[in-house]
Amino acid sequence: MAFEPALARMRDLLRPGGTLVVGLAREATLADCAIWAAATLVVRITKVLRRASVPAGVPTAKPAMSYREVSDAARRLLPGVRYRRRLLRRYSLTWVKRHPSA
């Protein structure tokens, strides 16, 4: 699914006062890769300590967009969006649709 049309559609379908949260990206810069490598070590240690595993049969896909591409598109489409980077390839876009009168 193309990111920008999907994000615009979700924005349009959201009721005023509703909150939209989205997030997954790929590494595109040296800094992205360094952060990913450091986070991977922390996550692996945590998984071993918690004896966690990936559930069988969970569909996965490699992220198509970089963090910068996601951030730029979100800022264009969702005025006032909050962008936060998370562990590994995750980020969160959090946006609250304002009431038309606000």
Contacts in CASP RR format, 6 or more apart in sequence:
PFRMAT RR
TARGET T0000
AUTHOR 0000-0000-0000
METHOD contacts of the structure
MODEL  1
MAFEPALARMRDLLRPGGTLVVGLAREATLADCAIWAAATLVVRITKVLR
RASVPAGVPTAKPAMSYREVSDAARRLLPGVRYRRRLLRRYSLTWVKRHP
SA
3 64 0 8 1.000
3 65 0 8 1.000
3 69 0 8 1.000
3 70 0 8 1.000
3 73 0 8 1.000
4 73 0 8 1.000
4 77 0 8 1.000
7 22 0 8 1.000
7 73 0 8 1.000
7 74 0 8 1.000
7 77 0 8 1.000
7 78 0 8 1.000
8 77 0 8 1.000
10 20 0 8 1.000
10 22 0 8 1.000
11 20 0 8 1.000
11 77 0 8 1.000
11 78 0 8 1.000
11 95 0 8 1.000
11 97 0 8 1.000
14 20 0 8 1.000
14 97 0 8 1.000
15 97 0 8 1.000
16 97 0 8 1.000
16 98 0 8 1.000
16 99 0 8 1.000
16 100 0 8 1.000
17 96 0 8 1.000
17 97 0 8 1.000
17 98 0 8 1.000
17 99 0 8 1.000
18 96 0 8 1.000
18 97 0 8 1.000
19 94 0 8 1.000
19 95 0 8 1.000
19 96 0 8 1.000
19 97 0 8 1.000
20 78 0 8 1.000
20 93 0 8 1.000
20 94 0 8 1.000
20 95 0 8 1.000
20 96 0 8 1.000
20 97 0 8 1.000
21 92 0 8 1.000
21 93 0 8 1.000
21 94 0 8 1.000
22 74 0 8 1.000
22 92 0 8 1.000
22 93 0 8 1.000
23 70 0 8 1.000
23 86 0 8 1.000
23 90 0 8 1.000
23 91 0 8 1.000
23 92 0 8 1.000
23 93 0 8 1.000
24 63 0 8 1.000
24 89 0 8 1.000
24 90 0 8 1.000
24 91 0 8 1.000
25 63 0 8 1.000
25 65 0 8 1.000
25 66 0 8 1.000
25 67 0 8 1.000
25 69 0 8 1.000
25 70 0 8 1.000
25 89 0 8 1.000
25 90 0 8 1.000
25 91 0 8 1.000
26 32 0 8 1.000
26 62 0 8 1.000
26 63 0 8 1.000
26 64 0 8 1.000
26 65 0 8 1.000
26 66 0 8 1.000
26 89 0 8 1.000
27 33 0 8 1.000
27 35 0 8 1.000
27 36 0 8 1.000
27 66 0 8 1.000
27 67 0 8 1.000
27 89 0 8 1.000
28 66 0 8 1.000
28 67 0 8 1.000
28 68 0 8 1.000
28 69 0 8 1.000
29 66 0 8 1.000
29 68 0 8 1.000
32 66 0 8 1.000
32 67 0 8 1.000
35 85 0 8 1.000
36 88 0 8 1.000
36 89 0 8 1.000
39 87 0 8 1.000
39 88 0 8 1.000
40 88 0 8 1.000
42 87 0 8 1.000
43 87 0 8 1.000
43 88 0 8 1.000
46 52 0 8 1.000
47 53 0 8 1.000
63 89 0 8 1.000
65 73 0 8 1.000
67 85 0 8 1.000
67 91 0 8 1.000
70 83 0 8 1.000
70 91 0 8 1.000
70 93 0 8 1.000
71 83 0 8 1.000
71 91 0 8 1.000
74 81 0 8 1.000
74 83 0 8 1.000
74 93 0 8 1.000
74 95 0 8 1.000
75 81 0 8 1.000
75 83 0 8 1.000
78 93 0 8 1.000
78 95 0 8 1.000
80 95 0 8 1.000
81 93 0 8 1.000
81 94 0 8 1.000
81 95 0 8 1.000
82 92 0 8 1.000
82 93 0 8 1.000
82 94 0 8 1.000
82 95 0 8 1.000
83 91 0 8 1.000
83 92 0 8 1.000
83 93 0 8 1.000
84 91 0 8 1.000
84 92 0 8 1.000
84 94 0 8 1.000
85 91 0 8 1.000
86 92 0 8 1.000
END
